[in-house]
Amino acid sequence: MTDQPADINAKFTPRVFSGIQPSGNLTLGNYLGALKRFAEKQDQGIETIYCLVDLHAVTVWQEPEALKRQTREAAAAFIASGIDPDRSILFNQSQVSAHAELGWLLNCVARVGWMNRMTQFKDKAGKNAEKVSLGLYAYPALMAADILTYHATMVPVGEDQKQHVELTRDIAAKFNHDYGVEFFPSPAPLIEGAATRVMSLRDGSKKMSKSDPSDASRINLTDDADTIAKKFRKAVTDPAPLPEAIEGLEGRPEARNLVNIYAALAGMTPDAVIGEYGGQGWGVFKPALADLAVAKLAPISTEMGRLMADPAEIDRILGKGAAKADAIAQPILEQTLDIMGMIRSR
């Protein structure tokens, strides 16, 4: 594998790209690990492009009307979490055809061996790998296209997606090497914050997931204030009080998870949280966490409800964002076709 030149990103405009599947029921994990950070990027003087990746969603069966509803709900969550459609580009992936077109071209650059190393496919396919869609197997190449069709240089992701950004870097490097160009950047994964991986409120060893059978295991962004408070007050913990030092959280996954969530919501470090609450029992800390979470999250669920009451306005916002995204993506796709030797005479 040929590496990119160390300074290749210096020739590209700094640009952030990230996307979320519109598969319904976004959680506190999506907010702290993604949406909150997406909104903060708008204040850093960097162009920000955020996408609802509906083409990725259909790698597994989606009921069409449910997919439309979930796409609008995800868009509402982005906006309610602080993403301003006038400051960022917000759109759904299927409205910009360059994603699918570049995805095919990059399928022809990526190697089967690279795909076979993708741990998320193994996790999702399980023992039924022969029966899943080809799209589920090949979607990391489409994810690379999502990023590279905007020449994005930074990709905010959770730890579980870091491997896909590394694959994108490999695909970009191979394309540049094979065609003797410095056309695609080498995007960097951005993994930041105290709670980039939010765990279940029922089992601190498992990631908070919308697919968990227990609704008490997660905070949904659509939960009202009473539900949010109740779930935190009933969150599973061990019997010991919070430690006096951060090292005392070792081997205490539920305690660490709640401290990390508090830190991320409050904009503090976990050390600072322990400095404030060390030695205190859960009867003190969990109500404080519940109050903080309600203050931060209840306005989001309220605003989501208001936005969802006007689906035509959400569709207008997504269409406007798609037009802006297409204006960036189409020239990059056309240059890719030129580099690869495709005749374009119309």
Secondary structure, DSSP 8 states (H G I E B T S, - for coil): -----TTGGGGS--EEEEEE---S--BHHHIIIIIHHHHHHTTTT-EEEEEE-HHHHTTS---HHHHHHHHHHHHHHHHHTT--TTTSEEEEGGG-THHHHHHHHHHTTS-HHHHHT-HHHHHHHGGGGGGS-HHHHHHHHHHHHHHHTTT-SEEE--GGGHHHHHHHHHHHHHHHHHHT---S---EEE--STTSS-B-SS-TTSB--TT-S-GGGS-BTT--HHHHHHHHHT----SS---SSGGGGTT-HHHHHHHHHHHHHHT--HHHHHHHHTT--HHHHHHHHHHHHHHHHHHHHHHHHHHHT-HHHHHHHHHHHHHHHHHHHHHHHHHHHHHHT-----
